[in-house]
Amino acid sequence: MQLRLRVKNKDGIVRIENATKIQEVMINEDLLHPEQESIAIGFRNQDSSGIIEFTIEEFENFYKAVKSKIHLIKNHEIFGTSGAYMYEKQKPNK
């Protein structure tokens, strides 16, 4: 995953770029407060780590924007150590 950030501080705008791997995808379900549910993507490498957290509405908007372009993906990656595949049809035949 390639991160590109712009951060405003006292010296002006600082641009940060970093290549990292996704370590974990976390889904926060809350039965008592469903409006506070979220999906978070955790990443880490030698120099940095962090979490990108989406509300359900933000994630649905993101998915709608990407859904029509899924056919352009020519490759897949395995996330984490659990061996989860991005798409069901990409699982290897056993």
VEXLUM-244154 format. One record per residue: residue number from 1; z, y, x negated of N, C-alpha, C in turn. Coordinates in steps of 0.001 Angstrom, whole numbers. Layout:
% residues N
(pt NUM; (Z; Y; X); (Z; Y; X); (Z; Y; X))
...
% end
This chain:
% residues 94
(pt 1; (0; -1160; -854); (0; 0; 0); (0; 1226; -903))
(pt 2; (-800; 2189; -561); (-887; 3416; -1330); (-189; 4524; -543))
(pt 3; (826; 5133; -1130); (1556; 6230; -499); (1090; 7551; -1084))
(pt 4; (854; 8515; -223); (517; 9873; -654); (1353; 10828; 177))
(pt 5; (2203; 11588; -484); (3112; 12502; 196); (2947; 13911; -330))
(pt 6; (3160; 14873; 536); (3291; 16265; 138); (4662; 16726; 590))
(pt 7; (5421; 17263; -336); (6787; 17684; -46); (6928; 19151; -456))
(pt 8; (7435; 19959; 455); (7653; 21372; 152); (9067; 21541; -386))
(pt 9; (9189; 22181; -1541); (10504; 22475; -2106); (10522; 23913; -2613))
(pt 10; (11553; 24302; -3345); (11685; 25695; -3794); (10577; 26113; -4758))
(pt 11; (9956; 25159; -5452); (8886; 25460; -6401); (7503; 25460; -5758))
(pt 12; (7425; 25162; -4499); (6142; 25082; -3800); (5935; 23697; -3235))
(pt 13; (4692; 23277; -3181); (4354; 21957; -2632); (4152; 20979; -3779))
(pt 14; (4849; 19848; -3697); (4740; 18790; -4693); (4001; 17624; -4049))
(pt 15; (3028; 17075; -4759); (2283; 15916; -4268); (2731; 14684; -5033))
(pt 16; (2986; 13632; -4273); (3453; 12387; -4865); (2511; 11270; -4428))
(pt 17; (2064; 10462; -5374); (1249; 9285; -5073); (1889; 8080; -5734))
(pt 18; (1897; 6954; -5012); (2535; 5757; -5536); (1902; 4529; -4886))
(pt 19; (1661; 3508; -5671); (1180; 2225; -5150); (2378; 1284; -5101))
(pt 20; (2569; 642; -3969); (3714; -229; -3780); (3333; -1381; -2862))
(pt 21; (4199; -2365; -2764); (3962; -3503; -1878); (4911; -3442; -693))
(pt 22; (4421; -3889; 452); (5269; -3991; 1633); (6188; -5190; 1441))
(pt 23; (7478; -4972; 1564); (8457; -6034; 1375); (8882; -6667; 2698))
(pt 24; (8973; -5849; 3747); (9523; -6370; 4997); (9063; -5517; 6163))
(pt 25; (8853; -6147; 7304); (8591; -5451; 8556); (9769; -5750; 9473))
(pt 26; (10451; -4690; 9906); (11659; -4841; 10714); (11419; -4307; 12126))
(pt 27; (11815; -5071; 13118); (11694; -4644; 14508); (13103; -4477; 15059))
(pt 28; (13421; -3255; 15462); (14745; -2932; 15977); (14685; -2919; 17505))
(pt 29; (15227; -3964; 18118); (15274; -4045; 19576); (16670; -3696; 20045))
(pt 30; (16764; -2890; 21080); (18057; -2478; 21616); (17996; -2606; 23134))
(pt 31; (18638; -3640; 23670); (18598; -3879; 25110); (19313; -2784; 25894))
(pt 32; (20372; -2216; 25322); (21116; -1166; 26016); (20420; 190; 25959))
(pt 33; (19665; 435; 24886); (18970; 1708; 24715); (17516; 1453; 24320))
(pt 34; (16675; 1010; 25275); (15299; 659; 24927); (14480; 1830; 24396))
(pt 35; (14879; 3062; 24703); (14149; 4227; 24199); (14356; 4432; 22698))
(pt 36; (15330; 3732; 22113); (15615; 3859; 20687); (15048; 2702; 19863))
(pt 37; (14221; 1849; 20465); (13605; 755; 19732); (12627; 1309; 18704))
(pt 38; (12480; 590; 17583); (11587; 1071; 16536); (11025; -92; 15716))
(pt 39; (9981; 215; 14984); (9368; -725; 14045); (9383; -36; 12691))
(pt 40; (9922; -715; 11681); (10041; -119; 10353); (9345; -999; 9324))
(pt 41; (8728; -347; 8350); (8053; -1033; 7251); (8796; -679; 5976))
(pt 42; (9360; -1684; 5320); (10094; -1463; 4074); (9206; -1746; 2877))
(pt 43; (9256; -871; 1878); (8446; -1059; 678); (9299; -824; -558))
(pt 44; (8852; -1436; -1682); (9604; -1291; -2926); (8713; -1659; -4111))
(pt 45; (8900; -927; -5202); (8344; -1298; -6494); (9324; -844; -7569))
(pt 46; (8911; -825; -8815); (9839; -479; -9893); (10313; 967; -9800))
(pt 47; (9461; 1863; -9349); (9768; 3285; -9374); (10314; 3852; -8071))
(pt 48; (10054; 3206; -6968); (10447; 3799; -5689); (10656; 2734; -4627))
(pt 49; (11299; 3141; -3569); (11473; 2285; -2404); (11682; 3189; -1195))
(pt 50; (11496; 2622; -27); (11692; 3420; 1174); (11363; 2642; 2422))
(pt 51; (11510; 3335; 3533); (11233; 2766; 4846); (10404; 3771; 5634))
(pt 52; (9353; 3285; 6257); (8570; 4093; 7192); (8909; 3566; 8576))
(pt 53; (9455; 4413; 9418); (9915; 3977; 10731); (9081; 4634; 11830))
(pt 54; (8597; 3809; 12761); (7801; 4259; 13890); (8579; 4045; 15185))
(pt 55; (8484; 4991; 16113); (8946; 4708; 17468); (7904; 3782; 18086))
(pt 56; (8227; 3169; 19188); (7277; 2271; 19847); (6022; 3036; 20255))
(pt 57; (6183; 4241; 20765); (5036; 5060; 21180); (4146; 5408; 19983))
(pt 58; (4754; 5780; 18858); (3976; 6089; 17654); (3210; 4863; 17169))
(pt 59; (3861; 3695; 17200); (3200; 2478; 16735); (2054; 2092; 17660))
(pt 60; (2242; 2245; 18979); (1168; 1938; 19927); (-27; 2865; 19714))
(pt 61; (230; 4145; 19460); (-866; 5086; 19176); (-1590; 4707; 17882))
(pt 62; (-829; 4310; 16867); (-1402; 3857; 15606); (-2272; 2620; 15835))
(pt 63; (-1756; 1650; 16599); (-2502; 424; 16871); (-3792; 717; 17629))
(pt 64; (-3740; 1619; 18622); (-4945; 1972; 19376); (-5999; 2589; 18465))
(pt 65; (-5566; 3393; 17497); (-6509; 4030; 16581); (-7149; 3011; 15639))
(pt 66; (-6400; 1983; 15243); (-6889; 996; 14275); (-7625; -155; 14954))
(pt 67; (-7282; -457; 16182); (-7802; -1634; 16885); (-9333; -1699; 16886))
(pt 68; (-9990; -583; 17096); (-11456; -602; 17162); (-12099; -782; 15791))
(pt 69; (-11325; -658; 14727); (-11875; -784; 13377); (-11413; -2052; 12657))
(pt 70; (-10695; -2935; 13339); (-10184; -4169; 12740); (-11320; -5014; 12167))
(pt 71; (-12470; -5009; 12805); (-13598; -5830; 12325); (-14075; -5416; 10934))
(pt 72; (-13699; -4238; 10465); (-14110; -3776; 9139); (-13288; -4402; 8015))
(pt 73; (-12161; -5022; 8345); (-11301; -5629; 7329); (-11947; -6923; 6867))
(pt 74; (-12205; -7014; 5592); (-12890; -8182; 5041); (-11927; -9166; 4389))
(pt 75; (-10671; -8804; 4266); (-9721; -9589; 3504); (-8379; -9555; 4222))
(pt 76; (-7474; -10380; 3787); (-6122; -10360; 4342); (-5132; -10463; 3202))
(pt 77; (-3895; -10091; 3476); (-2831; -10205; 2495); (-1648; -10911; 3137))
(pt 78; (-877; -11586; 2318); (347; -12221; 2783); (1487; -11255; 2521))
(pt 79; (2254; -10951; 3562); (3374; -10035; 3444); (4652; -10807; 3148))
(pt 80; (5427; -10327; 2183); (6729; -10917; 1899); (6618; -12350; 1414))
(pt 81; (7719; -13061; 1489); (7749; -14443; 1040); (7678; -15427; 2196))
(pt 82; (7677; -14903; 3423); (7658; -15798; 4577); (6266; -16364; 4834))
(pt 83; (5233; -15785; 4214); (3882; -16288; 4392); (3247; -15875; 5703))
(pt 84; (3675; -14766; 6284); (3111; -14300; 7547); (1719; -13741; 7304))
(pt 85; (746; -14130; 8126); (-608; -13635; 8017); (-805; -12491; 8990))
(pt 86; (-1708; -11588; 8626); (-1979; -10440; 9482); (-2600; -10877; 10801))
(pt 87; (-3478; -11857; 10756); (-4188; -12284; 11944); (-4116; -13798; 12072))
(pt 88; (-3987; -14256; 13269); (-3859; -15690; 13540); (-5053; -16469; 13018))
(pt 89; (-6265; -15934; 13167); (-7465; -16677; 12766); (-7626; -16781; 11246))
(pt 90; (-6784; -16072; 10485); (-6891; -16117; 9033); (-6013; -17190; 8408))
(pt 91; (-5277; -17928; 9192); (-4435; -18981; 8629); (-5313; -20052; 8006))
(pt 92; (-4910; -20549; 6840); (-5718; -21602; 6212); (-5605; -22912; 6978))
(pt 93; (-6660; -23707; 6936); (-6644; -25018; 7586); (-5826; -25979; 6731))
(pt 94; (-4967; -26743; 7358); (-4136; -27712; 6632); (-4575; -29105; 6940))
% end
